[in-house]
Amino acid sequence: MVLLWVVTGCDSSEGKGDAGTVVEDGGAREDGGTPEDAGPGDAGTDPLACEKQHGVCAGAKRAMVGGAYESECTALSYGADYESAETRCDGLDNDCDGVTDPSFASRVMNVDGPYASAPSILKTDHGVFVSWEYPGIRVLRLNTDLVLQEAVTVPLPWEREEGQTQVIRRSTLVRTHEGMALVYATMASGNRPPLRAYLVPLDDQGVPKTGPEGESREASLLEWQGDGRSPRMATSPRGDRVVVVWLTGTEQTPPFQVMGTVTDLQGRVLVAPKVLFTSSEGKQPWLNGVLVLRNEEVLVSMNEEAHAMSGDTVRLRRFDTHLDPVGDERSFELAYGSGPRLVDLGAARGGPLESPVLLMRSRVGPPWVTQVQVVQNLFDGGVPQTWTEVPTPQVVWYGALADEGTLRLAWLSEYKDHEAPSPGGDPMLGWTARLWTQDEGDSPVDRTPGLEDLPLHRYAQWVLMEKLAPRRVGALYMTSTVEGSFLDAVRYCTP
């Protein structure tokens, strides 16, 4: 049986823990009665203890209002730190229910189908925005409680011009010096050339901007007539350049190579496509990520799978503004399925070559556990450090957040019992997971809403993270049942 849940706010009931118990003597009446049958008290008598006695309410007694003590305690009695429904991340039990800084779970929306690739997320002063690719591309605008405010459809070139339908391969929300924008890449059906990339400027509400005559504003960044896959896009710190990298080559048309190009926001080519990596024969490469560092250098990561899933080689290298190599390449040998990811922790973590970190998965055994590893000091001999691990046969799908120099992770520890029948007979259903988070220097925390594991689709292989407010972070993920698929979220407090 699958447990469906929706939480719309904080549970401030007295049913948690022992929040309904008075832990301090409220004073006895002359008749020897208890506080419960004596009433709240009047002027000239000692005030009785308040109903709530946990958290910031510990020791609270009734305040006097209009010459009499409150019949039911309010914030006047409980003090300035009291909240009837907890909203602060201050390390206090503000609603006095015995739980400090609880997590909140919510359902963001029903989705039209499972989302196989990771969406992107970007917070601005006007909301939290998510790019969602199925069907077409929509830009979701959420508030900081991760409640959906609006979903805007992005017009696509082939829809306006009645051209050949393209398949969307990647969409990414980015910051530019002109504001927020959506960069996306497409291919013809069947993964046929050309590989195209576009930039669409968005207004503060996530709506595509238009020209004077109402026409769509859209810049063409790339039209690659050869084979092209796994596109990744990033903007420069100044927000005036766009870097697009992609993988080219097949076993029939070697070699496998990673290509890159640089344009401005209008699509003018600043660096023509050039080769960044070449893979040796017998390796299957995958392109993972691209960052434009604060010194304007470009950092690219990829991994190469050996035959028979016998291991991965994670490779990364810096390039200058002309996409020429800088320094030595770094590589790491890991087990199959390394899933590397680049994160820049920003100026709070040091200079532009000190702040980038590399995240990877590795399997170690026996007993064969999956580890999440982090490499810091990438260009000064840094080595992988294990943050957490899960037992086999669980698989980790993770997201990462750079929060003012601090690295924060969230992941799904996924598992399927292949001996059990799939829900509704659908072989893509039946995966389950727990949702975990971990802040740098702290232990993992299980954030799964409720006691039941999350029901997942086979393609629920991502977690989005974003900072929502001081000390509050959101994690978004996809769940699926026979009834459909859903974008769900958990908001939680950080130390």
N, C-alpha and C positions, 0 to 999 in steps of 0.2 A: 504494500500500500504506500502511496506517495502522499506526504503531508504538504499541503499548500498553505502558505502563510503570507499575510500582508500585515505589516506593522505601520501605522500611520502616525504614531507619536510616542511619547514616553509613558511608560506604565508607572503611575505614581500611587498605585494602590498600596494598602497596608499589608497585602498578602505576602510580600517578599520578606524573607528572613523572619525577624521577630519585631518588625517595625511597630506593631500595635501594642507592644508591652511597655508599660510605664516603668522605667528603671530607677526612678527617684521618688522618694516619699513626697507626696504633695501636701502633707500636713493633715492631721486628724481633726475632725469636728468634736465639739464637746460631747455630742451624743455617741461618739465612738464609731460613727458610720464611716464608710470608705469614700474616697474621692468621687467614685462613679455615682454614688447615690446622694452625694452632698451638694451637687451643683457646682457652678464655676466659682462661687464666692462673691461677696459684695465688698464695697468700700469698708475699711476697718477690719477686714479679715485677711488672713494670708492667702495669696493667690494659689490656685491649684495647678498641678502639673498639666502641661498640654498633652493632647492626644498622641502626638508624634514625639518620639524621644531618641531617634537615631540621627546620625550625621550631624548637620548644623543645628538640629532641633534638640540635641542632648541637653537636658537640664532646663529646657524652656518652660516658663510659667506664664500664665495668662496675663496679658496686658490689660490695663484699665482703659475703657472707652466710655465717655459720658458718665463717669461716676460708678461704673460697674465693670467687673472683669468680663472679658470676652467669653461668650457661651461656647464658641468654637474658635480655636486658635487660628490666627491668620499671620501674615508676615509681620504685623505689629508685635506679636508675641515671639515669633521665631527669629526675627532679625533680618538684617539686610542681605545675608547670604542665602536666604530661603527662596526657593522657587516651587510652585505647585507642580510644574512639569519641568524637569531638568533640561536646561539648554547650554549651560556653561561647561567648559573643560577646565576646571580650576582645582581638581584633585579633592573636591569635597562632595559629600552626599547632600546635594542641595534640596532634594525633595524628600529626604528623610525616610526613604524606603529600604535602607540597608544596603543599597547598591551605589557605589561611587562611579561617576562618569560612565554611565551605561552606553552600550552601542545601540543604534537604532537601525532597523531594517525596513526596507520599503520596496515596492514594485514600481519601477519607473514607467514601463509600458509593455504592452503586448507587441511582439515583433512578427513580421510576416514570414520569416523563415530563419533557420539557423545561420549564424554569422561565422564563417570559417576563419577569416583573417582578423587580426586585431584591429578594432576601430581606433580612432585617435581622440584625444580629449584635450581641452584647452580652457583655462579659466581666465576671464577678464573682469573688469570692474562691472560688467553688465550681465554676468552669469557664467554658468559652466556649460561649455559647448562640446558636443560629441558628433563626429561624422559617422553616419550609418549608411552602409552601401546597398542594402537590399530592401525593396527594389530600387534601382537607380542610386542616387546619392541624396540623403537628407541631412540637414544640419539640425541637431536637436539642441534646444536651449533649455537648460535646467536652472533652477535657483540653487542656492547653497544648501538647501535641504534635499537636493536632488529630486525635486518634483518637476515634472515636465511642464514647461510653459508654452512651447511652440515647436513645431517640426516643419522646417522649410525645405521644399524640394529644389534642388539645384538643376537648372535647365542644362541639358547636354547637347553638344553640337549636332549629333546625328538626328536628334528629335526635332530640332529646329529646321534642319536642312534636308530632312528625309534621306539621309545617307545610310550607309551600311552600319548596322548596329554594332557597337563595340562592347567588349567585356571589360568591366572595371577591375583593375588589378591592384590598386592601392589608392587610398585617399588619406590625406594628412592635413590637419588644421595647423596653420603656422602664423607667426607674428611677422609683420612687415612694418617698414616705417610709414606706410599708409594705413595701417590697421590690420585687422585679422583677415586671413585669406584661406581658401581651400586649394590645395594642390592635389591633383589626381592623375593617375596614369591608366591607359586603356590599351587593349589589343583587339584585333579582329577575332571573331569567333573561331574556336579551334586553336587558339594561341598562335594565330598567323600574324605576320607583320602587316602594317607597321606598329611599332610601339610608340604611343603618343603620350605626351604629358601636357597638362594645362594648369593655369593659375586663374582662380576666380576670386576677385576681391569681395569681401563681405562687410556689411555695415555693423554697427554695434549690437544689433539684434540677431546677427547671423544670416541676414537676408542678402542674397547676391546683389551687388551694385549694378546699376544700369547707366547707360549713356544718356545724352540730351534728348534723344528720340525714343527712349525706353528700350533701346537695344541692349542685349547682354554684353557685359564687359568681361572679356575672357582673353587671356594671353596664351598663345601656343609656345610651350617651352621646348618641346622635343618632337621630332618625327623621325624615328629610326627605322630604316627600311629593312634592316637585317633581323635576325632572330633576337628577341629580347624578352627577359623574364625578371621576376622578383624586383621590380623597381622600388627605390627608396628615395625620399626627397627631404631636404632640410633647407632652412633659410639661414643667412648669416646673422651674427649678433646685431649688426646695424640694420638688418631687415631690408637690404637693398639688392641682395643676390640670392639666387636659388640654385642649389646643387642637386642634380639628379644623377643617380647611379643605378646600374642595372647589370644583369648577367646575360651573357651571350655565348653561343656555341652549343653544340649537341654532340653525342657520341658519333653521329654520322657526319657532323661538320665541325671537327675539333679545330682549335683548342677551346676549352672553356675559359672565358675571360670576364673580368669585371670592368665595365666601362663607366666613364663619368663625363659630365658636361656641366657648364656653369652659364647661367643667363641672368639678365636683370629682370625686373618685375614685368616688363613689357614683352619679354621673350627674346630680346636681342642677345645673340650669342656672345659671351665674353670668353669662354674657353670651349673650343670645338671638342666633340667626343674623342676621348683618348683612353688607352688601356691603363688600368690601375693595378690589376692582378692578372696573372696567368696561372691556371692550375695544371699540375703535372698529370700525365696520362694515368688513368685508373682511379682518379678521384672524382667524386660527384660534388661540385661546389654549390653552396647556398649563400646568398647575400643577406646579411642581417641588419646592418644599420649604418647610418652616416650622421656625423655631428660636425657642425662648423664651430670651431673653438673660438674663444674670445680674442685670440691673436690672429683670427681669420684663416688659420690652417684648417684643413679638412681631415677628419679622422673617419676611416672606413673599416668595418669589420666584416669578416666572412668566415664560413667554416667549410671544410672539405671532408666528405664522408668516404672512408675506405670501403672497398667491396665487402659484401657479406656482413655489413653493419659491424665491422670489427673495430671501429674507432673513429674519432673526429680529430681534425687539426683545426684549431681556431687561429686565424691570422688577422692581424690588424696593422695598419700603417697610417702615418701622417703624410699629407700632401700640402703643398703651398697653394697660393691663390691661383696658380696656373695649372694645378693638379699634377705637379711634378713631385716625385718622392722627396721626403725630408727625413733624415735619420734612418735608423735600421728598422726593418720589419720585426714585429714580435709574433711569436706563435706559441700555442699551448696544446699539448696532446691530452685528449680526454676520451672517455667512453662515448659510444654512439649516442646521438640525441643531445648534443651540448647546448643548443638553443641560446647562443650568446646574445647579449644586449649591452649597448653602450649608454651610459648616463653621465651627464656633466653636472657635478654638484655645485658649480658656480663659484663666485669670488670668495664666498665665506669659507671655502675649502682651500684657498690658495691661488696661485697663478694659473694661467690658462693651460699649462702642461701638468699641473698638479691636481686639478679638480676632476678630470675624467676618470671614470671607473668602468671596469668590464665585469659583467655578471655572466655566469655559465652554470650549466648543470653537469654533474659527473656521477657515474655509478662506481661504487667502491665495494669490493667484497673479496671473499664472502664475509658477511651474509648478504651482500649486494643491496646496498642502500643508495638512494638517489640523494646527492648533496647539491645544495645551492652554494656556489662559491663566488667570492668577490675579489677582484684584483685591483688594488690601489697602486699609486705611484707607477703607472703604466710605463712611463718613459725613464724610470730610474730603478729598474730591477725589481719592481713589485711582483709578488708571487701570490697564487690563489690562496685565499683563506676561507674555510668552511663556515657558513653562517648557520645552516640548519640542514637536516636530513630527514628523509621519510623512508620507511621500509619498502622493499619490493613486495608486490608488483605495482605499488602506487607510482604515479607519474606526476611531476610537478609542472604546472603551467603558471607562470608568474608575471607580475608587473612590478614596476619600480617607480619611485618618486624622489626627486631631489628637493628637499625642503630646507632652504636656507643653510645649505652645507651639510645637512644630515640625510643619509640614505635610508629610505623606508621601503619595505617590500610587502607585497601581498601575493598569495598564491592559492591555487586549487590543488589539493592532493587527490588526484583522480584515480578511480579504480572501477573495474567492471568484473563481475562474476560471470564468466562466459558459460558456466554450466547452468545458470538460471535462465529461464525464458525472458526474452526482451519484452518490455512493455508494449502491448498492442501488436506484438509480432514485428515491430520495427527494429531491425538490427542496429540502427544508429542511435537507439535509446538504450537506457539501462546503465549508463555510466553514473557514478555518484562521486561526491567529493566533500571534503571539509574545506572551509575557507579559513586561511591563516594569515596573520600579519606579523611583521617583525620590524622593530625600529633598531637602528644601529646601536649596539651596546646592550640590547635587551633580549630577553627570551621570546620565542614565538608565542602568540596568543591565538586561541581558537575563536574566530569571530562568526562561526556558522550560526545563523538564526535558528533557534529551536534545537531540539535533540536529534531530529532526523538529518541524515546526510542530504546534501543538495542533489536534486535530479538533473543530470546533464545529458546533452547531445554529444555525439562523438567529436563534433567540431567546437565544443566549448573549451577552447585552448588559449584563453587570454583572460587577463584581469586588468582593468583600467584603474589608475590611481590619480587623485588630484587633491590638493590642499583646498579646503573649503573656507576655513577661518583660522585664526590663531589656535593652535593645538588641536584642530579638528581636520580629519582626513576622510575622504570618501573612496570606497572601492566598488566598482561596478563589474558585473559579470552576467553571463547568460545561463538561464536554466531552461530545461525542456521536459515536458511530459507528453502524454498522448493528447492532451488538450491543446498543446501549442508550445511556443517558445516565448521567453520573457526576458526583458532587461531588468535586472534586480540590482539592489545597492545596499551597502551597509555604510553608515557613518559612525566614526569612532574617534575617541580622544587619544592623543599621543602624550607621552610623558612630559 
